Amino acid sequence: MKKKKMSSETELSRRKTKKEGLGWIEWIRGWICIFHEFLFQRLMASHLPNPLPLPPLNHLTCIVTGSTSGIGSQTARQLAEAGAHVVMAVRNIKAAHELIHQWQNEWSGQGLPLNIEAMELDLLSLDSVVKFSNSWNARLSPLHLLINNAGIFAMGEEQKFSKDGYEHHLQVNHLAPSLLSLLLVPSLIRGFPSRIVNVNSVMHYVGFVDPDDMNVVSGRRKFTSFVGYTSSKLAQVMFSNILLKRLPLETRISVVCLSPGIVLTNVARDLPRYVQFLYALIPYFIFSPQEGCRSSLFSATDPQIPEHCEKLKTGDKTICPFIAQECKHTKPSEEAHNVETANIVWEKTIELIGLPLDALERLIEGEEVQCRYGTHQE
């Protein structure tokens, strides 16, 4: 009883002292980073070839989410052309099969057929995430690379919730990839050394996460699609920081977040017409999907990243590597370094995705872990 009382007092103290938003200095610095990337990303990345050359990857098995368009499509294709076995984890299976057929035809005569397949995955359904993970883990095959590429930014749209009850940006950009990453840990261990690569955004620099109101429904903050997007991207960085720190060295699993730069992708379909018009007027500043996928491919294949992850894992800071659009290591936002909030975000995320708090440790030990989702599937 005494322990419970102390816990309640600690929680009450935390609520009284917790931040209510970014400080204005942090906010200004964040916007400076965003505008700097927009104006100078092409100059900063001018040393990078396009497409980014890759080493032979015949030994790798890769899962790429959201790979029927944009950055994900280019990432999947280039990994497959380098020899990797690529699994396109997508909502639209028909579109994926059409792409595979097209790529095979264009690749014909240049070597062995591309080793690429498609599996259904809908990130707006946590049941679908569990089903996908169970199907893959049942193969007992090694997984060397998970690229959480899929994401949404429904700019200007009203707040929407999935059938699981979570705001769309939160679920697609953070909750579903977190659940997928954890459930695939057994396969990632079999593929050691392996990597979890999260396609994030420079926009996380102006994000703020309230762990007590991740759905942004309390009224303390007014919801906009901008708030939904930036907070979900910051939550992903925070979760990744804790995940890397909690993964034992012997698992040989690296965790990386990255910014692809400001890229002209299908997200533009959700933008207001005047913004789409501006996009069309400034092609010099904005990357093509082929240019935007370079930081994903670098994060997936650079041989020094596992060593860098080990140093961060054993160091004092709770942080994972963050790769900039010019394929160089950089620092995430100041708020991403908030260890106290990151730990709370970790625990809250585990709760929201329906796993027990010790799920990661049990999965590493090879135990079966029951998820609240996926239990009613046929």
Secondary structure, DSSP 8 states (H G I E B T S, - for coil): -HHHHHHHHHHHHHHHHS--S--HHHHHHHHHHHHHHHHHHHHHTTTS-SS------TT-EEEEES-SSHHHHHHHHHHHHTT-EEEEEES-HHHHHHHHHHHHHHHTTSSS---EEEEE--TT-HHHHHHHHHHHHTTT----EEEE------TT----B-TTS-BHHHIIIIIHHHHHHHHTHHHHHHT-SEEEEEE--GGGGG----GGGTTS-SSSS---HHHHHHHHHHHHHHHHHHHHHHS-GGG-EEEEEE---SB-SGGGGGS-HHHHHHHHH-TTTSB-HHHHTHHHHHHHH-TTHHHHHHHHHHSSS----EE-TTS-EE---TGGG-HHHHHHHHHHHHHHTT--TTHHHHHHTT-----SSSTT--
